[in-house]
Amino acid sequence: MSDLKPTVSPAVEELVERSNRLGADPKNTNYAGGNTSAKGTETDPVTGEDVELLWVKGSGGDLGTLTAGGLAVLRLDRMRALVDVYPGVDREDEMVAAFDYCLHGKGGAAPSIDTAMHGLVDAAHVDHLHPDSGIAIATAADGEQLTKEAFGDKVVWVPWRRPGFQLGLDIAASKEANPQAIGCILGGHGITAWGDTSAQAEKNSLWIIRTAERYIKKHSKKLPFGARLKKYEPLAAAKRRARAAEIAPLLRGVASTDRPMVGHFTDDKVVLDFLASKNHARLGELGTSCPDHFLRTKVKPMVLDLAPDASLDKVSARVAELHEAYRADYASYYDRNAQALGGDWPAMRGADPLIVLVPGIGMFSYGKDKQTARVAGEFYTNAINVMRGAEGLSTYAPIDESEKFRIEYWALEEAKLQRMPKPKPLATRVALVTGAASGIGLATARKLAAEGACVVIADLSLEKAQAAAAEIGSTDVAVGVQVDVSNADAVQAALDATVLAFGGVDLVVNNAGLSLSRSLLETTEQDWDLQHDVMAKGSFLVAKAAAKAMIEQKMGGDVVYISSKNSIFAGPNNVAYGAAKADQAHQVRLLAAELGEHGIKVNGVNPDGVVQGSGIFSSGWGASRAAVYGVEEKDLGAFYAQRTLLKREVLPDNIANAVFVLCSDQLSHTTGLHIPVDAGVAAAFLR
């Protein structure tokens, strides 16, 4: 037996490097789209004999971030032997399970449906990509002729076929019949290229992509999407984003009718130019073509056919009409194709749009999380580029809707969905936490993000807010915004930033606060105003702005106030702070009574003094309270702990846990409640 210790083959290193380079440029392929492979010989550690292997990007991977661990590894002799047992196109889905019998060792990542393409094509290195330029030619009505004109005999046309074993056989046969060819255009789909070396395969892939780009640029008509319509010209940038923020909650509610969605907004010039054109409605109705695209975007978008400055009442009414029509049309699409194709199809997964196009404003896209929503938008931008190329050369002619249906409700796609991990408790929820750059706010933001929420860190310091957000995760998880909660315009700007970042808002934590420890006679009018402006007025402004968005979404929501035991307990030298906290505490009860009809729960958390990590305590409040109680400031946390029934110090994470429970399904029927998190302060017991 030879050495069983695994090594990284030079072929694998070359493949990963090539994949990363190709995947880094969106002109070459979309996120998680396409696949690459290499063939080579290694020593079988069991027999000591040479064995031919195929390394190919596994299912669900992304070329730009691919590592060796993301490759499926198969024995080439066994993989190619599947040709002898292939039962035909009607049963080709069975071949995916057969790939498991071809794995070498542990096999690496799960083989994708495109594995056959890479194994059957007689070339050491194969790339399958989804470049906009290549798909433009692939979806043109006369794509086969355009392929000949653009590439000569170096690239051949392979008619549309659903990804699978038969497509692999088709491409292999095409290469064998055209030995001069370096690749092919796959009708309605993308490109495949090959080479004897990794460098040659990459060079051939890029040659096809760049040649297609140059051909389109040289031969395209001047206005591929038709004349621009003044009615749909984009609003100025500031007005455009303000209007987008106004309508975002409405659109998210529409997109979340069947199941909650996170949203993404873009007003990229590519999108705005498309929507300002005469033909955007016709092309939108045709939908996308590349399987990667419409699996993320649904077969077509919903298009708002109003001027961008139409009144909000008119927008709301028209969106409701369009949504009803979209749902009916999608249900008809499902029924029509399920009946025509026969067989046992999965149940309809939802009839809401994943892409909503608003002329003059931009594009709203939706998904189960922020990344999915963002990628859906990127894919539809790809589709716009594809349509521009196809219309510029010819006529955009995507694959038939029956083929789209077969892929959308493909048993293999359904199985992939069933393998997805169970969502976290707060998945799809968007949280705005004020005063979240430190202390209780930061701990709360971390907890909500860990439980699946998208989080907006709002703080007086933009630098600290952004740093805290970056610590929690990427911008698909958390973003930082600046806010002075005592200023209504600043609060609205923070809400606008929230809904533009994630589509809407579901959960607000009123945590921003400060305190000045002074006796009644030492408390100035300015002291009083400052504390009430931040905590009493600030909480009111944030709750009002958030409630408006939540009501428009019609998805319910949660508002949580971080009040204090001081809202109940009367201590010395604390009149302004205690009164402001008492104001917050009663806001909880008042808003719970008012917002319940909209499914919005309003609750509070009453902590005792939280010293650790607190911005309030570190800015002078700690020293003042320590002086009041006659202890060293460093011992204040321990002092607070000893006066409680449980003799435990209250930490930021304890408050964060209480917020999570209030917003979780565990307390779905609870509103108007204050939860003490004070380790037991008898004087602050709720009565």
HELIX and SHEET records of a PDB file:
HELIX    1   1 PRO A   10  ALA A   24  1                                  15    
HELIX    2   2 LEU A   63  THR A   65  5                                   3    
HELIX    3   3 ALA A   68  GLY A   70  5                                   3    
HELIX    4   4 LEU A   76  ALA A   81  1                                   6    
HELIX    5   5 LEU A   82  VAL A   85  5                                   4    
HELIX    6   6 VAL A   89  ARG A   91  5                                   3    
HELIX    7   7 GLU A   94  ALA A   98  1                                   5    
HELIX    8   8 PHE A   99  CYS A  102  5                                   4    
HELIX    9   9 THR A  115  LEU A  120  1                                   6    
HELIX   10  10 ASP A  132  ALA A  138  1                                   7    
HELIX   11  11 GLY A  143  PHE A  151  1                                   9    
HELIX   12  12 PHE A  165  ALA A  177  1                                  13    
HELIX   13  13 SER A  198  HIS A  219  1                                  22    
HELIX   14  14 LYS A  230  TYR A  232  5                                   3    
HELIX   15  15 ALA A  237  ALA A  255  1                                  19    
HELIX   16  16 LYS A  269  LEU A  275  1                                   7    
HELIX   17  17 HIS A  280  LEU A  286  1                                   7    
HELIX   18  18 PRO A  291  THR A  297  1                                   7    
HELIX   19  19 LEU A  312  LEU A  341  1                                  30    
HELIX   20  20 LYS A  370  LEU A  393  1                                  24    
HELIX   21  21 GLU A  401  GLU A  408  1                                   8    
HELIX   22  22 ALA A  411  GLN A  418  1                                   8    
HELIX   23  23 GLY A  439  ALA A  450  1                                  12    
HELIX   24  24 LEU A  462  ILE A  472  1                                  11    
HELIX   25  25 ALA A  488  PHE A  502  1                                  15    
HELIX   26  26 GLU A  525  GLN A  531  1                                   7    
HELIX   27  27 HIS A  532  LYS A  537  3                                   6    
HELIX   28  28 GLY A  538  GLN A  553  1                                  16    
HELIX   29  29 LYS A  565  SER A  567  5                                   3    
HELIX   30  30 VAL A  575  LEU A  595  1                                  21    
HELIX   31  31 GLY A  596  HIS A  598  5                                   3    
HELIX   32  32 GLY A  615  ILE A  616  1                                   2    
HELIX   33  33 PHE A  617  TRP A  621  3                                   5    
HELIX   34  34 GLY A  622  TYR A  629  1                                   8    
HELIX   35  35 GLU A  633  ASP A  635  5                                   3    
HELIX   36  36 LEU A  636  GLN A  642  1                                   7    
HELIX   37  37 PRO A  652  CYS A  663  1                                  12    
HELIX   38  38 ASP A  665  LEU A  667  5                                   3    
HELIX   39  39 ALA A  682  ALA A  684  5                                   3    
SHEET    1   A 8 LEU A 103  GLY A 108  0                                        
SHEET    2   A 8 LEU A  71  ARG A  75 -1                                        
SHEET    3   A 8 ASP A  50  LYS A  57 -1                                        
SHEET    4   A 8 ASN A  35  THR A  43 -1                                        
SHEET    5   A 8 HIS A 125  LEU A 129 -1                                        
SHEET    6   A 8 GLY A 190  GLY A 195 -1                                        
SHEET    7   A 8 GLY A 183  LEU A 186 -1                                        
SHEET    8   A 8 VAL A 155  VAL A 158  1                                        
SHEET    1   B 4 VAL A 262  THR A 266  0                                        
SHEET    2   B 4 GLY A 362  GLY A 367 -1                                        
SHEET    3   B 4 ILE A 355  VAL A 358 -1                                        
SHEET    4   B 4 MET A 302  VAL A 303  1                                        
SHEET    1   C 7 ALA A 478  GLN A 482  0                                        
SHEET    2   C 7 CYS A 454  ASP A 459  1                                        
SHEET    3   C 7 VAL A 430  THR A 434  1                                        
SHEET    4   C 7 LEU A 507  ASN A 510  1                                        
SHEET    5   C 7 GLY A 557  ILE A 562  1                                        
SHEET    6   C 7 ILE A 600  PRO A 607  1                                        
SHEET    7   C 7 HIS A 674  VAL A 677  1                                        
END                                                                             
